[in-house]
Amino acid sequence: MILAIVGRPNVGKSTLFNRLTGTKHAIVDETSGVTRDRLYGKAEWSGREFSVIDTGGYVRNSDDIFEEEIRKQVDIAIEEAHVVLFVVDVTSGVTDLDNSVAEILRKSKKKVILAVNKVDNNARIIESHEFYKFGLGEPFCISSINGSGTGELLDEVIKYVETDLPAELEIPKFAVVGRPNVGKSSLVNALLGEERNIVTPISGTTRDSIYTRYNKYGHDFYLVDTAGLRKKGKVNEDLEFFSVMRSIRAIENADVCLLMLDAAQGLEAQDMNIIKVILKNNKGLVVLVNKWDLYEKDTNTSKHYIEQIKQKIAPFVDIPIIFTSTVTKQRINKVLEEAMRVHENRQRRISTAKLNDIMLEVIASYPPPAVKGKYVKVKYVTQLNTHYPSFVFFCNLPQYVTDAYKRYLENKLRDKFDFTGTPIQIYMRKK
């Protein structure tokens, strides 16, 4: 489930985002073009997990287009999110811009939750009653700075987190993601071809996802298409925020993500954002460098290109990178083969006996470095029963195991077993 936080500037959207996601990023930064990692996060409440999007950072810092940019964000949030959290500021009361946002939200059929921020005393609770005039239901009085009222707000939010999803076939879901105009639609069309009788459009697990089943040449999977299946009305297709929102929704519904790049443009900042979302959701990843037929190259071009990509995405470099052309259908079949391989790797289960035989020997040959004269002794390792590869190493002093050593363990797991294309989570526990 995606929760989008909307509202005019300086009402506390970013502060609320940080509180909901448990992050400690900068609360406010008025500079245009700052890092946007903080705009996407995962939140958990009462055992239910959902995604949170802070729309504020996508509004350009320019007075003449401020209102128009905010309108765009609200339009996109309505279109792409499952629930919209409308944040207002009790200290400034209802403004014209608040009214404009409320009017858009009233006309939508999307679930809207109204949060009145900066309510940190009884007098402000009374002042919050002014916001009933929006006609968006009872406002939740909160203070994103000290956290008061956020529990009740989250109780309301998780009512809309789906727990019992419709029954589906147990086949992989592959999402085609990437920036606009890199060839996502062309890839989908190339994969599906003209034999339309062999594909069956069905509703996805959430009301906004559209899956197409691919069942031929020995492959059987759902293709989660993020390219041009729904008209966006007045929303600009090339808006970065739209690209992020649509990608997040597709990533969360997928097992493996096919990230498409334009060969001429390479791996850009927006692609890195999408990769971070994929890794945060522990999904499989295959990188497709499209339009390779148009790219000027020599003998070592592909090798250098791969090195550049891996340098940017380090330390997670154990991924397939395929050079394709959706026009000539170059390596289209290899795309499917690698996607299936990554899906199998993501499902791989290693027996506890085998893990201990191999990994304890690996650890003995290069044990964790001593900290403050104390030595970490790893006694036991097992794989968790999760949808992605995750391993618990039981030891006497888990707090002294560094991130660098966890990366060493991850690299050894990749060396000994095939986990190409899938993130691995390493946990250290007291034993």
C-alpha positions as CSV (number, residue, x, y, z in Angstrom):
1,M,0.0,0.0,0.0
2,I,1.3,3.5,-0.9
3,L,0.5,6.4,1.4
4,A,1.2,9.8,-0.3
5,I,1.7,12.9,2.0
6,V,0.4,16.0,0.3
7,G,-0.1,19.6,1.3
8,R,1.4,23.1,0.7
9,P,5.0,23.9,1.7
10,N,6.1,24.3,5.4
11,V,3.2,22.4,7.0
12,G,5.5,19.7,8.3
13,K,5.2,17.0,5.6
14,S,8.9,16.0,5.7
15,T,8.9,16.0,9.5
16,L,5.9,13.7,9.5
17,F,7.5,11.5,6.8
18,N,10.6,11.1,9.0
19,R,8.5,10.2,12.0
20,L,6.4,7.6,10.1
21,T,9.4,6.0,8.5
22,G,11.7,6.2,11.5
23,T,14.4,8.1,9.6
24,K,16.5,11.1,10.7
25,H,17.0,13.0,7.5
26,A,17.0,16.8,7.3
27,I,13.6,18.1,8.1
28,V,13.5,20.9,5.7
29,D,15.7,21.9,2.8
30,E,14.5,24.7,0.6
31,T,17.3,24.2,-2.0
32,S,16.1,22.9,-5.4
33,G,17.7,19.7,-6.5
34,V,18.7,18.3,-3.1
35,T,19.0,14.5,-2.6
36,R,15.6,12.8,-2.8
37,D,16.3,9.6,-0.9
38,R,14.2,10.9,2.0
39,L,11.1,11.1,-0.2
40,Y,10.5,7.3,-0.2
41,G,10.4,5.1,2.8
42,K,8.8,2.1,4.5
43,A,6.6,2.4,7.6
44,E,5.3,-0.3,9.9
45,W,2.5,-0.1,12.5
46,S,0.8,-3.0,14.4
47,G,2.6,-5.5,12.3
48,R,1.6,-4.0,9.0
49,E,4.0,-2.5,6.5
50,F,3.3,0.1,3.9
51,S,5.2,2.7,1.7
52,V,5.3,6.4,2.4
53,I,5.9,9.1,-0.2
54,D,6.7,12.7,0.8
55,T,5.6,14.8,-2.2
56,G,7.0,18.0,-0.9
57,G,10.5,17.7,-2.1
58,Y,9.3,17.5,-5.7
59,V,7.9,21.0,-5.8
60,R,10.2,23.3,-7.6
61,N,11.4,26.3,-5.5
62,S,9.9,29.0,-7.7
63,D,7.1,31.3,-6.6
64,D,5.5,31.8,-10.0
65,I,4.9,28.0,-10.5
66,F,4.6,27.0,-6.8
67,E,0.8,26.5,-6.8
68,E,0.8,24.8,-10.2
69,E,3.5,22.3,-9.1
70,I,1.6,21.5,-5.9
71,R,-1.5,20.8,-8.0
72,K,0.5,18.4,-10.1
73,Q,1.7,16.5,-7.1
74,V,-1.8,16.2,-5.7
75,D,-3.1,15.0,-9.1
76,I,-0.3,12.3,-9.3
77,A,-0.8,11.3,-5.7
78,I,-4.5,10.7,-6.3
79,E,-3.7,8.8,-9.5
80,E,-1.0,6.5,-8.1
81,A,-1.3,6.3,-4.3
82,H,-3.8,4.1,-2.5
83,V,-4.4,6.6,0.4
84,V,-3.7,10.3,0.4
85,L,-2.6,12.0,3.7
86,F,-3.5,15.7,3.5
87,V,-1.4,17.7,6.0
88,V,-2.4,21.3,7.1
89,D,-0.9,23.6,9.7
90,V,-3.1,24.7,12.6
91,T,-0.9,27.8,13.3
92,S,-1.8,29.4,10.0
93,G,-5.4,28.2,9.7
94,V,-7.0,27.5,6.3
95,T,-5.2,29.2,3.4
96,D,-6.2,29.6,-0.2
97,L,-3.8,26.9,-1.2
98,D,-5.2,24.5,1.4
99,N,-8.6,25.2,-0.1
100,S,-7.3,24.5,-3.6
101,V,-5.8,21.1,-2.5
102,A,-9.0,20.2,-0.6
103,E,-11.2,20.9,-3.6
104,I,-9.1,18.5,-5.8
105,L,-9.2,15.8,-3.1
106,R,-13.0,16.2,-2.6
107,K,-13.6,15.6,-6.3
108,S,-11.4,12.4,-6.3
109,K,-12.7,9.0,-5.3
110,K,-9.4,8.3,-3.4
111,K,-9.4,7.7,0.3
112,V,-8.2,10.9,2.0
113,I,-7.1,11.3,5.6
114,L,-6.8,14.8,7.0
115,A,-4.0,15.6,9.5
116,V,-3.9,18.9,11.3
117,N,-0.2,19.4,12.3
118,K,1.5,21.4,15.0
119,V,-1.4,20.7,17.5
120,D,0.6,20.6,20.7
121,N,-1.8,22.1,23.3
122,N,-5.5,22.1,24.1
123,A,-6.1,25.6,22.6
124,R,-4.9,24.4,19.2
125,I,-7.2,21.4,19.4
126,I,-10.1,23.9,19.4
127,E,-8.5,25.8,16.5
128,S,-8.3,22.6,14.5
129,H,-12.1,22.5,14.2
130,E,-11.8,25.1,11.4
131,F,-10.6,22.3,9.1
132,Y,-13.9,20.5,9.2
133,K,-15.0,22.9,6.5
134,F,-13.0,20.9,3.9
135,G,-15.6,18.2,4.1
136,L,-12.9,15.5,4.2
137,G,-14.0,13.9,7.5
138,E,-12.8,14.3,11.0
139,P,-9.3,15.8,11.1
140,F,-6.6,14.0,13.1
141,C,-4.8,16.4,15.4
142,I,-1.0,15.6,15.4
143,S,2.4,17.1,16.2
144,S,4.9,15.6,13.9
145,I,7.7,17.1,16.0
146,N,6.9,15.3,19.2
147,G,4.8,12.5,17.8
148,S,1.5,13.2,19.7
149,G,-1.6,12.0,17.8
150,T,0.4,10.0,15.3
151,G,-0.6,6.7,16.8
152,E,-4.3,7.4,16.2
153,L,-3.4,8.5,12.7
154,L,-1.5,5.3,12.0
155,D,-4.4,3.2,13.3
156,E,-6.6,4.8,10.6
157,V,-3.9,4.4,7.9
158,I,-3.5,0.7,8.4
159,K,-7.2,0.0,7.9
160,Y,-6.4,0.4,4.2
161,V,-3.4,-1.9,4.1
162,E,-4.5,-5.0,2.3
163,T,-3.9,-8.3,4.2
164,D,-6.0,-10.8,2.4
165,L,-5.1,-10.5,-1.3
166,P,-7.1,-12.2,-4.1
167,A,-5.8,-15.7,-4.9
168,E,-3.3,-15.8,-7.8
169,L,-1.4,-18.4,-9.7
170,E,2.0,-19.1,-8.1
171,I,4.0,-17.8,-11.0
172,P,6.6,-15.0,-11.0
173,K,5.8,-11.3,-11.4
174,F,8.3,-9.3,-13.5
175,A,8.0,-5.5,-13.5
176,V,9.4,-3.3,-16.3
177,V,10.6,-0.1,-14.7
178,G,12.7,2.9,-15.6
179,R,12.6,6.5,-16.7
180,P,10.2,7.6,-19.4
181,N,11.1,7.0,-23.0
182,V,13.7,4.3,-22.4
183,G,11.7,1.7,-24.3
184,K,9.5,0.1,-21.6
185,S,6.4,-0.1,-23.9
186,S,8.5,-1.4,-26.7
187,L,9.9,-4.2,-24.5
188,V,6.4,-5.2,-23.4
189,N,5.2,-5.3,-27.0
190,A,8.3,-7.2,-28.2
191,L,7.7,-9.8,-25.4
192,L,4.0,-10.2,-26.0
193,G,4.3,-10.1,-29.8
194,E,1.2,-10.6,-32.0
195,E,-0.1,-13.8,-30.6
196,R,-2.6,-12.1,-28.4
197,N,-4.6,-15.3,-27.8
198,I,-1.8,-16.7,-25.5
199,V,-1.9,-13.8,-23.0
200,T,-4.7,-13.1,-20.6
201,P,-5.1,-9.7,-19.0
202,I,-6.3,-10.0,-15.4
203,S,-6.7,-7.7,-12.4
204,G,-3.6,-7.5,-10.1
205,T,-3.3,-8.0,-6.4
206,T,-4.1,-4.3,-5.9
207,R,-6.7,-2.3,-7.7
208,D,-4.1,-0.2,-9.6
209,S,-1.9,-2.9,-11.0
210,I,-2.4,-4.4,-14.4
211,Y,-0.8,-7.8,-15.0
212,T,-0.5,-9.6,-18.3
213,R,0.2,-13.3,-18.3
214,Y,3.0,-14.6,-20.6
215,N,2.8,-18.3,-21.2
216,K,4.9,-19.6,-24.1
217,Y,8.3,-21.0,-25.1
218,G,8.5,-22.7,-21.7
219,H,8.0,-19.5,-19.7
220,D,5.0,-18.7,-17.5
221,F,4.9,-15.4,-15.6
222,Y,3.0,-12.1,-15.1
223,L,4.3,-9.0,-16.7
224,V,3.7,-6.0,-14.5
225,D,3.6,-3.1,-17.0
226,T,4.4,0.4,-15.9
227,A,4.5,1.9,-19.4
228,G,1.5,3.7,-20.8
229,L,-1.3,1.4,-19.8
230,R,-3.4,4.1,-18.2
231,K,-4.1,7.7,-19.4
232,K,-2.8,10.3,-17.0
233,G,-5.1,13.2,-18.0
234,K,-3.5,16.5,-17.3
235,V,-0.5,15.0,-15.6
236,N,2.8,15.5,-17.4
237,E,4.2,12.1,-18.4
238,D,7.8,13.3,-18.0
239,L,7.3,14.5,-14.4
240,E,10.0,12.9,-12.3
241,F,7.6,12.3,-9.4
242,F,5.2,10.5,-11.6
243,S,8.0,8.2,-12.7
244,V,8.9,7.4,-9.1
245,M,5.3,6.8,-8.0
246,R,4.5,4.4,-10.8
247,S,7.8,2.6,-10.4
248,I,7.3,2.1,-6.6
249,R,3.8,0.7,-7.1
250,A,5.1,-1.8,-9.8
251,I,8.2,-2.7,-7.7
252,E,6.1,-3.6,-4.7
253,N,3.9,-5.9,-6.7
254,A,6.8,-7.7,-8.4
255,D,9.3,-10.5,-7.7
256,V,11.9,-9.4,-10.2
257,C,12.4,-5.9,-11.6
258,L,13.6,-5.3,-15.2
259,L,15.3,-1.8,-15.0
260,M,15.6,-0.3,-18.5
261,L,18.2,2.2,-19.3
262,D,18.8,4.2,-22.5
263,A,22.2,3.2,-23.8
264,A,23.0,6.8,-24.8
265,Q,22.0,8.2,-21.4
266,G,23.4,5.5,-19.1
267,L,22.7,5.1,-15.4
268,E,21.3,8.5,-14.2
269,A,20.3,9.8,-10.7
270,Q,16.7,8.8,-11.3
271,D,17.7,5.2,-12.1
272,M,19.7,5.1,-8.9
273,N,16.6,6.1,-7.0
274,I,14.7,3.3,-8.6
275,I,17.4,0.8,-7.7
276,K,17.4,1.9,-4.1
277,V,13.6,1.3,-4.0
278,I,14.1,-2.2,-5.5
279,L,16.8,-3.0,-2.9
280,K,14.8,-1.6,0.0
281,N,11.9,-3.9,-1.0
282,N,14.4,-6.9,-1.5
283,K,13.3,-7.5,-5.0
284,G,15.3,-9.2,-7.8
285,L,17.0,-7.0,-10.3
286,V,18.0,-7.3,-14.0
287,V,19.5,-4.2,-15.8
288,L,18.6,-3.8,-19.5
289,V,20.7,-1.4,-21.5
290,N,18.3,-0.7,-24.4
291,K,18.9,0.9,-27.8
292,W,22.2,-0.8,-28.0
293,D,21.9,-1.1,-31.7
294,L,22.1,2.7,-32.0
295,Y,25.1,3.0,-29.6
296,E,28.5,3.6,-31.2
297,K,30.9,0.9,-29.9
298,D,34.1,-1.0,-30.3
299,T,35.5,-4.3,-29.0
300,N,35.5,-3.4,-25.3
301,T,32.6,-1.0,-25.2
302,S,30.2,-3.4,-23.4
303,K,32.9,-4.3,-20.9
304,H,33.6,-0.7,-20.0
305,Y,29.8,0.1,-19.9
306,I,29.3,-2.8,-17.4
307,E,32.2,-1.5,-15.2
308,Q,30.7,2.0,-15.2
309,I,27.3,0.7,-14.1
310,K,28.8,-1.5,-11.3
311,Q,30.9,1.3,-10.1
312,K,27.8,3.5,-9.6
313,I,25.7,0.8,-7.9
314,A,28.4,-0.7,-5.6
315,P,28.4,-2.6,-3.3
316,F,25.5,-4.5,-4.9
317,V,27.1,-5.5,-8.1
318,D,26.1,-9.1,-8.5
319,I,23.5,-8.5,-11.1
320,P,22.8,-9.4,-14.7
321,I,23.3,-6.6,-17.2
322,I,22.0,-7.3,-20.7
323,F,22.4,-5.1,-23.8
324,T,19.2,-5.1,-25.8
325,S,17.3,-3.6,-28.7
326,T,13.5,-3.8,-28.5
327,V,13.4,-2.7,-32.2
328,T,15.6,-5.5,-33.5
329,K,14.5,-7.8,-30.6
330,Q,18.2,-8.3,-29.8
331,R,18.7,-10.6,-26.8
332,I,14.9,-10.4,-25.9
333,N,15.0,-14.1,-25.1
334,K,18.0,-13.7,-22.8
335,V,16.0,-11.1,-20.8
336,L,13.4,-13.8,-20.0
337,E,16.1,-16.3,-19.2
338,E,17.9,-14.0,-16.8
339,A,14.6,-12.8,-15.2
340,M,13.7,-16.5,-14.5
341,R,17.2,-17.2,-13.2
342,V,17.1,-14.3,-10.8
343,H,13.6,-15.4,-9.6
344,E,15.0,-18.9,-8.9
345,N,17.9,-17.4,-7.1
346,R,15.6,-15.3,-4.9
347,Q,13.7,-18.4,-3.9
348,R,16.9,-20.5,-3.3
349,R,16.9,-22.2,0.1
350,I,20.2,-23.6,1.6
351,S,19.9,-26.3,4.2
352,T,21.2,-25.4,7.7
353,A,23.7,-28.3,7.6
354,K,25.2,-27.2,4.3
355,L,25.3,-23.5,5.4
356,N,27.2,-24.4,8.6
357,D,29.6,-26.7,6.9
358,I,30.6,-24.0,4.4
359,M,30.2,-20.7,6.2
360,L,31.7,-21.7,9.5
361,E,34.8,-22.7,7.6
362,V,34.8,-19.4,5.8
363,I,34.5,-17.5,9.1
364,A,37.3,-19.6,10.7
365,S,39.7,-18.6,7.8
366,Y,38.9,-14.9,8.3
367,P,37.1,-14.2,11.7
368,P,35.5,-10.9,12.6
369,P,38.1,-8.4,13.8
370,A,38.5,-8.0,17.6
371,V,36.9,-4.9,19.1
372,K,38.2,-3.5,22.4
373,G,40.1,-6.7,23.0
374,K,37.0,-8.9,22.6
375,Y,36.6,-11.5,20.0
376,V,33.4,-12.3,18.1
377,K,32.7,-16.0,17.8
378,V,30.1,-17.1,15.3
379,K,28.6,-20.4,16.4
380,Y,25.7,-21.1,14.1
381,V,24.0,-19.9,10.9
382,T,20.6,-20.5,9.4
383,Q,18.4,-19.1,6.6
384,L,15.2,-17.4,7.5
385,N,11.9,-18.3,5.9
386,T,11.4,-15.1,4.0
387,H,10.5,-14.3,0.4
388,Y,14.1,-13.2,-0.3
389,P,17.4,-14.6,0.9
390,S,18.1,-13.7,4.5
391,F,20.5,-15.3,7.0
392,V,21.0,-15.1,10.7
393,F,24.5,-15.6,12.2
394,F,24.4,-16.4,15.9
395,C,27.4,-15.2,17.9
396,N,28.4,-14.0,21.3
397,L,28.9,-10.3,20.5
398,P,26.6,-9.3,17.6
399,Q,27.0,-5.6,18.4
400,Y,30.7,-5.7,17.5
401,V,30.2,-7.1,14.0
402,T,30.9,-4.3,11.5
403,D,29.0,-3.6,8.3
404,A,32.2,-4.3,6.4
405,Y,32.3,-7.9,7.8
406,K,28.6,-8.4,7.0
407,R,29.5,-7.5,3.4
408,Y,32.3,-10.0,3.5
409,L,29.8,-12.7,4.6
410,E,27.4,-11.7,1.9
411,N,30.1,-11.9,-0.7
412,K,31.1,-15.3,0.5
413,L,27.4,-16.5,0.3
414,R,27.3,-15.2,-3.3
415,D,30.6,-17.0,-4.0
416,K,29.4,-20.3,-2.6
417,F,25.8,-20.2,-3.8
418,D,24.1,-18.5,-6.8
419,F,22.3,-15.4,-5.6
420,T,23.0,-13.3,-8.6
421,G,20.4,-10.5,-9.1
422,T,18.9,-10.7,-5.6
423,P,19.6,-8.7,-2.4
424,I,20.8,-10.7,0.6
425,Q,20.0,-9.6,4.2
426,I,22.5,-10.5,6.9
427,Y,21.5,-10.4,10.6
428,M,23.7,-11.0,13.7
429,R,22.0,-12.4,16.8
430,K,23.0,-13.1,20.3
431,K,23.7,-16.8,21.1
